[in-house]
């Protein structure tokens, strides 16, 4: 499943920590937006990690789950491509 995580966090330290943790799930596609192609076991781990982030009054994190049919309809203008899980990994 394609997951989009967008965030707006004022505190530099909190924002940097979140960004580093999100890189474990998928690539950064915009300054404060990550895409992740997750299997069903990974989504609860991502949600648990996001729930632990200490947010201030003006902060927010949004998680969007995009169905396969909708992900196929994503359009990108300019640079980039929709994140897809690779069929193989090089170790």
OpenMM code with the backbone's topology and positions (N, CA, C; nanometers):
from openmm import Vec3, app, unit

residues = "UNK UNK UNK UNK UNK UNK UNK UNK UNK UNK UNK UNK UNK UNK UNK UNK UNK UNK UNK UNK UNK UNK UNK UNK UNK UNK UNK UNK UNK UNK UNK UNK UNK UNK UNK UNK UNK UNK UNK UNK UNK UNK UNK UNK UNK UNK UNK UNK UNK UNK UNK UNK UNK UNK UNK UNK UNK UNK UNK UNK UNK UNK UNK UNK UNK UNK UNK UNK UNK UNK UNK UNK UNK UNK UNK UNK UNK UNK UNK UNK UNK UNK UNK UNK UNK UNK UNK UNK UNK UNK UNK".split()
positions = [
    Vec3(0.0834, -0.1174, 0.0000),
    Vec3(0.0000, 0.0000, 0.0000),
    Vec3(0.0879, 0.1237, 0.0000),
    Vec3(0.0437, 0.2249, -0.0703),
    Vec3(0.1185, 0.3496, -0.0778),
    Vec3(0.0737, 0.4389, 0.0369),
    Vec3(0.1692, 0.4874, 0.1134),
    Vec3(0.1434, 0.5746, 0.2266),
    Vec3(0.2124, 0.7077, 0.2010),
    Vec3(0.1422, 0.8162, 0.2278),
    Vec3(0.1992, 0.9494, 0.2198),
    Vec3(0.2012, 1.0059, 0.3616),
    Vec3(0.3158, 1.0566, 0.4047),
    Vec3(0.3272, 1.1233, 0.5339),
    Vec3(0.3745, 1.2655, 0.5067),
    Vec3(0.2948, 1.3608, 0.5531),
    Vec3(0.3297, 1.5023, 0.5402),
    Vec3(0.3323, 1.5617, 0.6805),
    Vec3(0.4247, 1.6517, 0.7037),
    Vec3(0.4344, 1.7098, 0.8370),
    Vec3(0.4709, 1.8563, 0.8309),
    Vec3(0.4306, 1.9278, 0.9355),
    Vec3(0.4650, 2.0681, 0.9528),
    Vec3(0.5008, 2.0841, 1.1001),
    Vec3(0.6285, 2.0863, 1.1296),
    Vec3(0.6772, 2.0893, 1.2673),
    Vec3(0.7741, 2.2058, 1.2813),
    Vec3(0.7472, 2.2922, 1.3789),
    Vec3(0.8276, 2.4128, 1.3968),
    Vec3(0.9657, 2.3852, 1.4562),
    Vec3(0.9739, 2.2981, 1.5544),
    Vec3(1.0998, 2.2734, 1.6248),
    Vec3(1.1979, 2.1972, 1.5353),
    Vec3(1.3144, 2.2553, 1.5110),
    Vec3(1.4144, 2.1953, 1.4224),
    Vec3(1.4557, 2.0557, 1.4674),
    Vec3(1.4774, 2.0386, 1.5966),
    Vec3(1.5232, 1.9094, 1.6478),
    Vec3(1.4179, 1.8003, 1.6284),
    Vec3(1.2937, 1.8314, 1.6616),
    Vec3(1.1849, 1.7347, 1.6439),
    Vec3(1.1666, 1.7015, 1.4967),
    Vec3(1.1703, 1.8039, 1.4120),
    Vec3(1.1530, 1.7847, 1.2677),
    Vec3(1.2662, 1.6981, 1.2114),
    Vec3(1.3893, 1.7215, 1.2536),
    Vec3(1.5038, 1.6431, 1.2048),
    Vec3(1.4946, 1.4975, 1.2491),
    Vec3(1.4555, 1.4760, 1.3730),
    Vec3(1.4401, 1.3382, 1.4219),
    Vec3(1.3341, 1.2634, 1.3428),
    Vec3(1.2215, 1.3294, 1.3200),
    Vec3(1.1140, 1.2661, 1.2435),
    Vec3(1.1603, 1.2334, 1.1023),
    Vec3(1.2275, 1.3278, 1.0383),
    Vec3(1.2759, 1.3069, 0.9018),
    Vec3(1.3686, 1.1860, 0.8952),
    Vec3(1.4580, 1.1728, 0.9897),
    Vec3(1.5506, 1.0596, 0.9905),
    Vec3(1.4774, 0.9272, 1.0084),
    Vec3(1.3760, 0.9249, 1.0936),
    Vec3(1.2987, 0.8022, 1.1157),
    Vec3(1.2144, 0.7667, 0.9936),
    Vec3(1.1589, 0.8666, 0.9277),
    Vec3(1.0760, 0.8405, 0.8101),
    Vec3(1.1578, 0.7827, 0.6951),
    Vec3(1.2858, 0.8157, 0.6874),
    Vec3(1.3715, 0.7606, 0.5822),
    Vec3(1.3812, 0.6084, 0.5899),
    Vec3(1.3530, 0.5507, 0.7070),
    Vec3(1.3528, 0.4047, 0.7220),
    Vec3(1.2335, 0.3407, 0.6516),
    Vec3(1.1315, 0.4205, 0.6222),
    Vec3(1.0094, 0.3671, 0.5620),
    Vec3(0.9986, 0.3967, 0.4123),
    Vec3(1.0575, 0.5061, 0.3686),
    Vec3(1.0472, 0.5408, 0.2266),
    Vec3(1.1186, 0.6712, 0.1975),
    Vec3(1.1241, 0.7094, 0.0706),
    Vec3(1.1989, 0.8295, 0.0317),
    Vec3(1.1232, 0.9594, 0.0573),
    Vec3(1.2012, 1.0626, 0.0754),
    Vec3(1.1479, 1.1984, 0.0850),
    Vec3(1.1199, 1.2451, -0.0572),
    Vec3(0.9967, 1.2901, -0.0826),
    Vec3(0.9608, 1.3322, -0.2180),
    Vec3(0.9383, 1.4830, -0.2291),
    Vec3(0.9188, 1.5478, -0.1191),
    Vec3(0.9118, 1.6931, -0.1083),
    Vec3(0.9772, 1.7276, 0.0250),
    Vec3(0.9936, 1.8554, 0.0540),
    Vec3(1.0663, 1.8939, 0.1747),
    Vec3(1.0084, 1.8287, 0.3009),
    Vec3(0.8785, 1.8299, 0.3172),
    Vec3(0.8151, 1.7712, 0.4359),
    Vec3(0.7157, 1.6620, 0.3994),
    Vec3(0.7451, 1.5877, 0.2941),
    Vec3(0.6554, 1.4814, 0.2472),
    Vec3(0.7375, 1.3570, 0.2136),
    Vec3(0.6921, 1.2437, 0.2659),
    Vec3(0.7537, 1.1148, 0.2375),
    Vec3(0.6503, 1.0223, 0.1754),
    Vec3(0.6949, 0.9343, 0.0868),
    Vec3(0.6129, 0.8268, 0.0324),
    Vec3(0.6724, 0.6954, 0.0782),
    Vec3(0.5856, 0.6001, 0.1069),
    Vec3(0.6331, 0.4682, 0.1475),
    Vec3(0.5414, 0.3626, 0.0872),
    Vec3(0.5990, 0.2633, 0.0237),
    Vec3(0.5242, 0.1486, -0.0274),
    Vec3(0.5411, 0.0384, 0.0774),
    Vec3(0.4411, 0.0235, 0.1636),
    Vec3(0.4527, -0.0652, 0.2791),
    Vec3(0.3733, -0.1932, 0.2619),
    Vec3(0.4206, -0.2992, 0.3276),
    Vec3(0.3382, -0.4187, 0.3378),
    Vec3(0.2519, -0.4013, 0.4633),
    Vec3(0.1475, -0.4832, 0.4801),
    Vec3(0.0549, -0.4642, 0.5929),
    Vec3(0.1210, -0.4691, 0.7305),
    Vec3(0.2322, -0.5391, 0.7461),
    Vec3(0.2997, -0.5478, 0.8757),
    Vec3(0.3740, -0.4187, 0.9120),
    Vec3(0.4101, -0.3401, 0.8125),
    Vec3(0.4893, -0.2198, 0.8378),
    Vec3(0.4050, -0.0996, 0.8795),
    Vec3(0.2791, -0.0956, 0.8368),
    Vec3(0.1947, 0.0198, 0.8678),
    Vec3(0.1777, 0.0408, 1.0184),
    Vec3(0.1499, -0.0617, 1.0985),
    Vec3(0.1392, -0.0390, 1.2433),
    Vec3(0.2689, 0.0147, 1.3055),
    Vec3(0.3829, -0.0268, 1.2540),
    Vec3(0.5115, 0.0230, 1.3038),
    Vec3(0.5263, 0.1727, 1.2738),
    Vec3(0.4882, 0.2126, 1.1529),
    Vec3(0.4945, 0.3533, 1.1153),
    Vec3(0.4001, 0.4356, 1.2025),
    Vec3(0.2773, 0.3890, 1.2184),
    Vec3(0.1795, 0.4624, 1.3000),
    Vec3(0.2270, 0.4751, 1.4446),
    Vec3(0.2826, 0.3691, 1.4999),
    Vec3(0.3326, 0.3733, 1.6379),
    Vec3(0.4459, 0.4747, 1.6513),
    Vec3(0.5336, 0.4788, 1.5529),
    Vec3(0.6436, 0.5748, 1.5557),
    Vec3(0.5889, 0.7179, 1.5506),
    Vec3(0.4913, 0.7426, 1.4626),
    Vec3(0.4348, 0.8766, 1.4489),
    Vec3(0.3618, 0.9203, 1.5760),
    Vec3(0.2959, 0.8270, 1.6423),
    Vec3(0.2218, 0.8610, 1.7646),
    Vec3(0.3143, 0.9030, 1.8783),
    Vec3(0.4402, 0.8647, 1.8725),
    Vec3(0.5364, 0.8989, 1.9784),
    Vec3(0.5979, 1.0376, 1.9603),
    Vec3(0.5781, 1.1003, 1.8448),
    Vec3(0.6376, 1.2315, 1.8199),
    Vec3(0.5674, 1.3353, 1.9083),
    Vec3(0.6466, 1.4114, 1.9816),
    Vec3(0.5911, 1.5147, 2.0687),
    Vec3(0.5637, 1.6402, 1.9863),
    Vec3(0.4349, 1.6691, 1.9691),
    Vec3(0.3939, 1.7825, 1.8874),
    Vec3(0.3573, 1.9021, 1.9742),
    Vec3(0.3908, 2.0194, 1.9272),
    Vec3(0.3507, 2.1450, 1.9915),
    Vec3(0.2146, 2.1863, 1.9343),
    Vec3(0.1612, 2.2961, 1.9841),
    Vec3(0.0273, 2.3404, 1.9447),
    Vec3(0.0102, 2.3628, 1.7942),
    Vec3(0.1116, 2.4151, 1.7281),
    Vec3(0.1005, 2.4477, 1.5850),
    Vec3(0.1538, 2.3390, 1.4934),
    Vec3(0.1970, 2.2257, 1.5474),
    Vec3(0.2551, 2.1169, 1.4686),
    Vec3(0.1468, 2.0224, 1.4179),
    Vec3(0.1777, 1.9527, 1.3091),
    Vec3(0.0865, 1.8487, 1.2611),
    Vec3(0.1625, 1.7464, 1.1774),
    Vec3(0.1115, 1.6249, 1.1823),
    Vec3(0.1587, 1.5165, 1.0960),
    Vec3(0.0343, 1.4559, 1.0335),
    Vec3(0.0394, 1.4323, 0.9045),
    Vec3(-0.0732, 1.3699, 0.8335),
    Vec3(-0.0258, 1.2429, 0.7648),
    Vec3(-0.1060, 1.1383, 0.7766),
    Vec3(-0.0774, 1.0115, 0.7112),
    Vec3(-0.1937, 0.9817, 0.6184),
    Vec3(-0.1633, 0.9595, 0.4919),
    Vec3(-0.2648, 0.9260, 0.3922),
    Vec3(-0.2354, 0.7875, 0.3372),
    Vec3(-0.3356, 0.7037, 0.3366),
    Vec3(-0.3229, 0.5702, 0.2770),
    Vec3(-0.3863, 0.5766, 0.1383),
    Vec3(-0.3087, 0.5428, 0.0365),
    Vec3(-0.3531, 0.5517, -0.1018),
    Vec3(-0.3740, 0.4096, -0.1553),
    Vec3(-0.4941, 0.3792, -0.2004),
    Vec3(-0.5203, 0.2449, -0.2527),
    Vec3(-0.4434, 0.2234, -0.3831),
    Vec3(-0.4260, 0.0988, -0.4228),
    Vec3(-0.3490, 0.0663, -0.5449),
    Vec3(-0.4086, 0.1336, -0.6686),
    Vec3(-0.5411, 0.1315, -0.6790),
    Vec3(-0.6052, 0.1931, -0.7959),
    Vec3(-0.5784, 0.3432, -0.7985),
    Vec3(-0.5868, 0.4068, -0.6820),
    Vec3(-0.5606, 0.5512, -0.6749),
    Vec3(-0.4129, 0.5816, -0.6990),
    Vec3(-0.3241, 0.4966, -0.6469),
    Vec3(-0.1804, 0.5171, -0.6664),
    Vec3(-0.1451, 0.5115, -0.8150),
    Vec3(-0.2164, 0.4277, -0.8892),
    Vec3(-0.1912, 0.4177, -1.0333),
    Vec3(-0.2312, 0.5458, -1.1060),
    Vec3(-0.3152, 0.6269, -1.0436),
    Vec3(-0.3629, 0.7508, -1.1051),
    Vec3(-0.2856, 0.8745, -1.0589),
    Vec3(-0.1858, 0.8574, -0.9729),
    Vec3(-0.1070, 0.9710, -0.9266),
    Vec3(-0.0323, 1.0317, -1.0450),
    Vec3(-0.0401, 1.1620, -1.0570),
    Vec3(0.0300, 1.2339, -1.1638),
    Vec3(0.1368, 1.3221, -1.1011),
    Vec3(0.2528, 1.3240, -1.1610),
    Vec3(0.3631, 1.4065, -1.1131),
    Vec3(0.4061, 1.4981, -1.2269),
    Vec3(0.4120, 1.6256, -1.1965),
    Vec3(0.4627, 1.7225, -1.2918),
    Vec3(0.6022, 1.7603, -1.2457),
    Vec3(0.6963, 1.7562, -1.3344),
    Vec3(0.8336, 1.7853, -1.2972),
    Vec3(0.9066, 1.6575, -1.2604),
    Vec3(1.0011, 1.6698, -1.1723),
    Vec3(1.0917, 1.5609, -1.1376),
    Vec3(1.0287, 1.4626, -1.0397),
    Vec3(1.0602, 1.3343, -1.0555),
    Vec3(1.0207, 1.2330, -0.9583),
    Vec3(0.9306, 1.1259, -1.0159),
    Vec3(0.9073, 1.0242, -0.9347),
    Vec3(0.8171, 0.9163, -0.9710),
    Vec3(0.7512, 0.8640, -0.8443),
    Vec3(0.6392, 0.7975, -0.8588),
    Vec3(0.5696, 0.7414, -0.7434),
    Vec3(0.6529, 0.6283, -0.6852),
    Vec3(0.6653, 0.6252, -0.5543),
    Vec3(0.7461, 0.5247, -0.4857),
    Vec3(0.6831, 0.3871, -0.5003),
    Vec3(0.7664, 0.2908, -0.5377),
    Vec3(0.7221, 0.1521, -0.5499),
    Vec3(0.8233, 0.0647, -0.4800),
    Vec3(0.7733, -0.0347, -0.4076),
    Vec3(0.8619, -0.1303, -0.3422),
    Vec3(0.9329, -0.2106, -0.4489),
    Vec3(1.0610, -0.2277, -0.4333),
    Vec3(1.1407, -0.3042, -0.5307),
    Vec3(1.1132, -0.4535, -0.5175),
    Vec3(1.1230, -0.5245, -0.6291),
    Vec3(1.1047, -0.6702, -0.6277),
    Vec3(1.2281, -0.7408, -0.5743),
    Vec3(1.3393, -0.6701, -0.5654),
    Vec3(1.4632, -0.7314, -0.5186),
    Vec3(1.5419, -0.6269, -0.4398),
    Vec3(1.6316, -0.6755, -0.3580),
    Vec3(1.7183, -0.5882, -0.2804),
    Vec3(1.8620, -0.6346, -0.2931),
    Vec3(1.9540, -0.5422, -0.3003),
    Vec3(2.0961, -0.5735, -0.3053),
    Vec3(2.1515, -0.5487, -0.1653),
    Vec3(2.2147, -0.6513, -0.1099),
    Vec3(2.2678, -0.6411, 0.0262),
    Vec3(2.4177, -0.6383, 0.0248),
] * unit.nanometer
topology = app.Topology()
chain = topology.addChain("A")
for resn in residues:
    res = topology.addResidue(resn, chain)
    for name in ("N", "CA", "C"):
        topology.addAtom(name, app.Element.getBySymbol(name[0]), res)
